[in-house]
Amino acid sequence: MKIYLDTIGCRLNQAEIENMARGFRAAGHEIVASAELAEMAVVNTCAVTNDAVSVSRGKIRQIARAGVNDIVATGCWTTLQPERALELPNVTRVVTNDRKESLVKDALDLQTFDLEPLTRVPLPGLHRRTRAFIKAQDGCNNQCTFCITTVARGEARSRTIADVIHDIQFARDGGTKEIVLTGVHLGSWGYEFDSRLTQLIQAILRETDAPRLRLSSLEPWDLTSDFFSLWQDSRLMPHLHLPLQAGSDSTLKRMRRNTTASSFRELIRSAREAIPDVAITTDIIAGFPGESEEEFAQTLDFVNEMNFAGGHVFTYSPREGTGAAKMKGQIQPEARKKRNHILHDALEESAKSYREKFIGQTMSVLWESTSEMGERGWLMEGFTENYLRAQAFAESPRWNEIDRVALTDCETNQLRGEILNEEKLYDRTTH
């Protein structure tokens, strides 16, 4: 059977959809690049914002219009509103998050299912990534008042070191060069069996040969200054995504975030001292309930002070079932959007400043995509160690290869450069 897989939202959703692909392939089925080619489809939905819900529903309708009559809906939105998901065209089955691990077996009506040791094959089409997203943790015990994910994903739980390393080895056998550890609350990994994320990272670096290891989002209160000593191993990529959400202590308190502006500032200082040229990105919520003009100004000032390498600004979205949705002082949508634009511009300016620091430097780039060949060769696009987008022309397709690239200039949000062969690299380093 030909099966199409699609996912919306976080890297954890991406990790799960890749694992489903592995299961379907092990059962003898083919993963196809478009819905038009499929007999069955699985959509891993998202509920983090109202926009994410809308996109999730739209994806399912689009797949139904493409002619797929057997659609399996799963993920966070499906878990929160299973009846609504079943109302969508051609949805034959709803799989909530607590049943997601057995989705492949149930979708194929298998009595037993033993996963064969297949090598990783990147998903075809838009999801054909060089990086492998590895699920290390799920769920969250935090009580952030804006977040519906805790409801959709349940309590925090960690996978064992052995299971995580097994999945990494599987990805490496398939040729993956970059591993991305993911989780809803990745920084809480191991809490339930008296371990810490540091131990998992050390085990991965010790027991696998992955050239690149990257971490997804980490809550700032899970980290201490000595955590950054791990980056003495150059295989750990110098990029940290630390969600701030607000730069005002009073707003952070209403959000129930276990951090303050001053403690976040100190954490950033420690990271930058320990990891040269580290890219620090963040998330900000614009227009949280009760956010005064003064609190918004504090957040804007703090964002400007931190000089982030980039980030995401989310317009506050009331989610039924969260504490924030019931708070007084809901900000008007127009004001939320205006604040979003202001914060977005501030982050874009600091991101531009960060990128431009690397013009004239040589960095390694893992190529993730390539376009058709032109007069100058194949246009390759990928990511530097510190997660900056870069592009360069190559004589032949370099997908999933790592090259040293001399960065020459920057256009919009992407660095451009020249791939260095050994002779050119020698010339640059000795003259």
C-alpha positions in Angstrom: 0.0 0.0 0.0 1.1 3.6 -0.7 1.0 5.8 2.3 1.4 9.6 2.6 2.6 11.2 5.9 2.2 14.8 6.9 2.9 16.7 10.1 2.3 20.2 11.5 4.1 21.9 14.3 7.0 20.9 16.5 10.1 18.8 16.0 8.6 16.2 18.2 5.8 15.7 15.7 8.5 15.4 13.0 10.3 12.7 15.1 7.0 10.8 15.5 6.1 10.9 11.8 9.6 9.6 10.9 9.1 6.7 13.3 5.7 5.9 11.8 7.4 5.9 8.4 9.9 3.3 9.7 7.0 1.2 10.9 5.0 1.3 7.7 8.2 0.5 5.7 9.0 -2.4 8.0 5.5 -3.8 7.3 6.2 -3.7 3.6 4.4 -0.5 2.6 5.7 2.4 0.5 5.9 6.0 1.7 5.0 8.4 -1.1 5.8 12.1 -1.7 2.3 13.4 -2.3 -1.2 12.7 -1.3 -2.2 12.2 -5.0 -0.1 9.0 -5.0 -1.5 7.6 -1.8 -4.1 5.1 -0.7 -3.8 6.0 2.9 -2.6 9.1 4.8 -1.6 9.9 8.3 -1.7 13.5 9.6 0.1 14.4 12.8 -1.8 17.5 14.0 -0.9 20.5 16.2 -2.9 22.6 18.7 -0.3 25.0 20.1 -2.2 28.0 18.5 -5.5 28.6 16.8 -3.6 29.0 13.6 -2.0 25.6 14.1 -5.4 24.0 14.5 -6.6 25.7 11.3 -3.6 24.5 9.4 -4.1 20.9 10.7 -7.7 20.9 9.6 -6.8 22.4 6.3 -4.1 19.7 5.7 -6.7 17.0 6.2 -9.2 18.6 3.9 -6.5 19.1 1.2 -5.5 15.4 1.4 -9.2 14.4 1.1 -9.5 16.6 -2.0 -6.5 14.8 -3.5 -8.5 11.6 -3.4 -7.3 9.8 -0.3 -10.3 8.0 1.1 -8.5 6.6 4.2 -7.1 9.3 6.5 -5.8 8.6 10.0 -5.7 11.8 12.2 -3.5 11.9 15.2 -1.5 14.4 17.3 -2.4 17.2 19.7 -5.5 18.7 18.1 -6.9 15.3 17.4 -6.4 14.3 21.1 -8.1 17.5 22.3 -11.0 17.3 19.8 -11.4 13.8 18.5 -15.0 14.2 17.5 -14.2 17.3 15.4 -11.5 15.4 13.7 -13.8 12.5 12.8 -16.2 15.0 11.2 -13.6 16.0 8.6 -13.9 14.4 5.1 -12.4 10.9 4.7 -11.1 10.6 8.3 -11.6 7.0 9.0 -9.7 6.7 12.3 -8.6 9.0 15.1 -5.6 8.1 17.2 -5.0 10.1 20.3 -1.5 10.8 21.6 -1.7 8.1 24.2 -2.2 5.5 21.4 0.2 7.0 18.9 2.9 4.4 19.6 0.7 1.6 18.3 -0.7 3.7 15.4 1.0 1.7 12.6 -0.1 -1.7 14.0 -3.7 -0.5 14.5 -3.9 1.3 11.2 -2.8 -1.9 9.4 -5.0 -4.1 11.7 -2.0 -6.2 12.7 -2.3 -8.6 15.6 1.5 -8.4 16.3 4.1 -6.1 15.0 7.9 -6.7 15.2 9.9 -3.8 13.8 12.5 -4.9 11.4 16.0 -3.3 11.7 15.6 -1.1 8.5 17.9 1.8 7.9 16.5 5.3 8.0 15.2 6.7 4.7 14.3 10.4 4.7 10.6 11.1 4.1 10.1 11.9 0.4 8.8 15.3 -0.8 8.8 18.3 1.6 9.8 16.2 4.6 13.0 14.8 3.1 15.3 16.1 5.8 19.0 15.3 6.3 18.6 15.8 10.0 17.0 13.0 12.0 14.7 14.0 14.8 15.0 11.7 17.8 12.3 11.6 20.4 13.9 11.5 23.9 11.0 12.7 26.0 7.3 13.4 25.9 4.8 15.3 28.0 5.3 18.1 30.5 4.7 18.8 34.2 4.9 22.6 33.9 1.7 24.6 34.3 2.4 27.5 32.0 -1.0 29.2 31.8 -1.0 29.7 28.0 0.0 26.2 27.0 -2.5 23.5 25.8 0.3 21.0 25.1 0.4 19.8 28.7 -3.2 18.8 28.3 -2.7 17.2 24.9 0.6 15.4 25.8 0.1 14.5 29.4 2.7 14.1 32.2 6.4 14.2 31.5 8.0 10.9 30.7 11.5 10.0 29.4 12.7 7.3 27.1 15.7 5.3 28.3 19.2 6.0 27.2 19.3 2.7 25.5 16.2 3.4 23.5 17.4 6.8 22.4 20.8 5.5 21.3 19.1 2.6 19.5 17.1 5.2 17.4 20.3 7.2 16.8 22.1 4.2 15.6 19.2 3.4 13.2 19.5 6.9 11.8 23.2 6.7 11.5 22.9 3.4 9.6 20.8 5.3 7.1 23.5 7.9 6.6 22.2 10.6 8.9 24.9 13.1 9.9 23.0 15.3 12.2 20.9 14.1 15.2 18.3 16.5 16.8 17.1 15.5 20.2 13.5 16.4 20.8 10.8 16.5 23.5 8.0 18.5 24.8 10.1 19.4 27.9 13.5 18.0 26.8 15.3 19.7 29.7 13.3 17.5 32.2 14.7 14.3 30.6 15.5 11.7 33.3 13.8 13.4 36.3 11.6 10.4 37.0 14.5 8.1 37.3 16.9 10.5 39.1 18.9 11.3 36.0 19.5 14.5 34.0 19.8 15.5 30.4 23.6 16.0 30.8 23.9 12.2 31.3 21.9 11.5 28.2 24.0 13.8 26.1 27.3 12.4 27.5 26.1 8.9 26.6 25.2 9.8 23.1 28.6 11.5 22.5 30.4 8.5 24.0 28.4 5.7 22.4 27.6 7.0 18.9 29.7 8.5 16.1 27.2 11.1 15.1 29.2 14.0 13.6 26.5 16.5 14.7 24.3 16.5 17.7 21.7 19.3 18.1 19.2 20.0 20.9 15.7 21.3 20.4 14.0 23.7 22.8 15.2 23.8 26.4 13.4 25.6 29.2 15.9 28.0 30.9 15.1 26.9 34.5 16.3 23.3 33.7 19.9 24.5 33.0 22.8 25.5 35.1 26.0 27.2 34.1 28.0 24.0 34.2 25.6 22.5 31.6 27.4 24.5 28.9 30.7 22.7 29.6 29.3 19.9 27.4 30.1 22.0 24.4 33.8 21.2 24.8 32.9 18.4 22.4 32.7 20.0 19.0 30.1 17.6 17.8 27.5 19.4 20.0 26.2 22.2 17.8 26.6 25.7 19.2 22.9 26.6 19.0 20.5 27.0 22.0 16.8 27.6 21.7 15.7 29.0 25.1 12.0 30.1 25.2 11.7 33.4 27.1 8.0 34.2 26.3 8.2 37.7 28.1 10.9 40.0 29.4 8.6 41.4 32.1 8.7 39.7 35.5 5.1 40.4 36.2 4.0 38.9 32.8 6.2 35.9 33.5 4.6 35.4 36.8 1.1 35.4 35.2 2.4 32.9 32.7 3.7 30.7 35.5 7.1 30.6 33.9 9.7 29.4 36.4 12.2 32.1 35.4 12.8 35.9 35.7 14.5 38.4 33.4 17.6 38.6 35.6 18.0 34.8 35.9 17.5 34.5 32.1 20.1 37.2 31.5 22.6 35.4 33.7 22.0 32.1 31.9 22.7 33.8 28.6 25.9 35.3 29.9 27.1 31.9 31.1 26.3 30.3 27.7 28.1 32.9 25.7 31.1 32.7 28.0 31.3 28.9 27.6 30.4 28.6 23.9 32.1 30.9 21.4 29.7 32.5 18.9 26.8 30.5 20.2 23.5 31.2 18.5 20.8 31.8 21.1 17.2 31.9 19.7 14.0 32.3 21.7 10.1 32.4 21.6 8.1 35.4 22.6 4.3 35.8 23.1 2.8 39.1 22.1 -0.3 40.4 23.8 -0.6 38.0 26.7 -3.7 38.7 28.9 -3.2 41.7 31.1 0.0 42.9 29.4 0.2 46.6 30.0 2.1 49.0 27.7 4.8 49.2 30.4 5.1 45.4 30.5 5.3 45.2 26.7 8.0 47.9 26.7 10.0 45.8 29.3 9.8 42.8 27.0 10.8 44.8 24.0 13.7 46.4 25.8 14.8 42.9 27.1 14.7 41.4 23.6 16.9 44.3 22.3 19.3 43.8 25.2 19.7 40.1 24.7 20.8 40.3 21.0 19.2 37.0 20.1 20.3 35.2 16.9 16.7 34.9 16.0 13.4 33.6 17.2 9.7 33.3 16.9 7.0 35.7 18.0 3.6 34.2 18.6 0.5 36.4 18.8 -1.3 35.2 22.0 -4.0 32.7 21.1 -6.6 31.8 23.8 -6.8 28.0 24.1 -9.8 26.5 25.8 -8.7 24.6 28.9 -5.8 26.9 29.8 -5.6 29.3 32.7 -4.8 32.3 30.5 -8.0 31.9 28.5 -10.0 32.8 31.7 -7.8 35.7 32.7 -9.1 39.3 32.9 -7.6 41.9 30.6 -7.6 40.0 27.3 -5.8 42.2 24.8 -7.7 43.1 21.6 -6.6 41.2 18.5 -5.5 44.3 16.7 -3.2 45.3 19.7 -1.8 41.8 19.8 -0.9 41.8 16.1 0.7 45.3 16.4 2.9 44.1 19.3 3.8 41.0 17.3 5.0 43.1 14.4 7.1 45.3 16.7 8.8 42.3 18.5 9.2 40.5 15.2 11.1 43.5 13.7 13.3 43.7 16.8 14.2 40.0 16.5 14.8 40.3 12.8 17.2 43.2 13.4 19.2 41.3 16.0 19.2 38.2 13.8 20.6 40.2 10.9 23.3 41.6 13.1 24.3 38.1 14.3 24.4 36.7 10.8 26.6 39.5 9.5 29.3 38.7 12.1 30.1 35.6 10.1 30.7 37.2 6.7 34.3 36.6 5.9 34.5 33.5 8.1 34.7 29.8 7.1 32.1 27.4 8.6 30.9 23.9 8.0 27.5 23.5 6.4 25.3 20.4 6.2 23.5 20.6 2.9 19.7 19.9 3.2 18.3 20.7 -0.2 19.4 21.4 -3.8 17.7 23.0 -6.7 18.2 22.4 -10.4 21.5 23.0 -11.9 22.2 26.4 -13.5 25.1 28.1 -15.2 27.1 28.1 -11.9 26.3 24.5 -10.9 23.9 23.1 -8.3 22.5 25.7 -5.8 22.9 24.0 -2.4 21.1 25.2 0.8 21.8 24.0 4.3 22.7 25.0 7.9 25.9 26.0 9.6 26.9 24.6 13.0 25.1 27.5 14.7 22.0 27.0 12.6 22.4 29.8 10.1 21.0 29.2 6.7 23.6 29.2 4.0 23.8 28.6 0.3 26.5 28.0 -2.2 26.9 26.5 -5.7 28.4 23.1 -6.2 29.7 21.1 -9.2 27.5 18.2 -8.2 24.6 17.7 -5.8 25.9 17.6 -2.2 22.7 16.6 -0.3 23.5 15.2 3.1 27.2 16.2 2.8 29.1 18.5 5.1 31.4 21.1 3.4 33.6 23.9 4.6 32.2 27.1 3.2 33.8 30.5 2.9 30.9 32.9 3.7 31.1 35.9 1.5 27.8 37.9 1.9 24.3 37.8 3.2 21.0 38.2 1.4 17.7 38.5 3.3 17.9 35.8 6.0 20.5 33.6 4.3 24.3 33.6 4.1 26.0 32.9 0.8 29.4 31.5 0.2 31.9 29.3 -1.7 32.5 25.7 -1.0 36.1 25.1 -0.3 37.8 22.0 -1.7 41.0 20.8 0.1 43.2 23.0 -2.1 41.2 26.1 -1.6 41.0 25.4 2.2 44.8 25.0 2.3 45.2 28.3 0.5 43.0 30.2 2.9 44.5 28.8 6.1 48.1 29.3 5.1 48.1 32.7 3.5 
